[in-house]
Amino acid sequence: MPESLASLAEKVVRCERCPRLVEWREHSAANPPLRYRGEEYWGRPLPGFGDPDARVLVVGLAPAAHGGNRTGRVFTGDRSGDWLYAALHRAGLANQARSEHREDGLRLIDSYVTAINRCPPPANRPTPAERDNCLPYLVSELELLERGRVIVALGSYAWDGTLRALRQAGVEVPRPKPRFGHGAETSAGRFTLLGCYHPSQQNTFTGKLTQPMLDAVFARARELS
């Protein structure tokens, strides 16, 4: 039976390939900060989320220990997600600007959000082996999202990981490897890859990434798709 996004999601959620990440996600769920004390954590790997007919794909680094690992949806429950989903809404790629929990009514329109790693890594730094363990899930998503035309990579880690996944999917990737930068653009098979600074607090608080900069990337993604 051919794999679907739903069966892939079930496979992701059951994954225990990386002992260090399994330990960290479970430790984080069992030891929440005071503001989340009493909440039931998801505490499992996160599948992608969005429209199965999406032409615009968004790839991040990994779930946050007290964001996606808590809420059960990628880029949900932290400041990065607040910025991302608000931008998707402004671009007409989401029906609402907020993503707070799995039952909040959020629906993505022609867009799909995923990540290189599906578990939160300590210090937000997956090892190369942990990246490689997770990469086949992204490869499968790229193959299953048959209408996908544009990939927005949030940060250099997502840019590099996406290029690796495309190569594993049999897509011809430019050589030498295209360099990441905000607004960087390269073609690989049916996809155009766009670079965007990650909407982390480190970038948004310092002004390295502003709302107009983020909106410009998604406007370009809509144009290309």
C-alpha positions, 0 to 999 in steps of 0.5 A: 500500500503506498505511503500517505502523509497520514501513515508517515505521520504515524511512523514519525510519532512512533520514532525512537531512533535517537536515544539522546533526543528521546531522553530530552523530549521526555525530560522536558515534558516531565519538568516544565517551567512554572508557566506550563506546570499542569499542562499535558505535554505531547512529548513525542516526535512531531509530524509535519502539518498543513495542506496535503496539496500545498505548493509552499513548504516551510522547513524549520530546524526542530520543535521547541522543548516547551513549544511543539513538544508541549502542544503537539504541533510544529512551530506552535506554542512559542514566539517563533511560531507566533511570528511564522503563522502570523506571516503565513496568515498575512500572505494568505497561506493560513486562515488565522494568525495564531497557532496555540494548540492542536484544536485551535481551528488553524488551517493552512492554505496551500502551505505545509510546515515541517522541520529537519528534526522532529524532536527538540534537541538539547541547546537546539543543536542536533548532532549530524547523526540525529539529523541524518536519522530524521532526514528520511521523513523529510524526503518522504514528505517532499515526495508525497507533497506532489504539488510542492513548488517552493520551499522556504528554509528557516535558517542555515540548518534548514537550508542545508538539511533541505538540500540534503533531503532533495539530493536523497529524493533524487533531485539534482541539486546545484553544485557547489552547494548554494550559500544560505542567506536571507532572500537567497534563491536557488532551483532544484528540480521542480522546487525553488528553495528560498532562504529566510532567517529563522524567526527565533527570539534572537533574530526578532528581538535584535532586528536581524529579522523584521516583519517586512523581511519575513513578509517579503519572503512569503510574498516571493514564495506566493509569486513563484508558486 
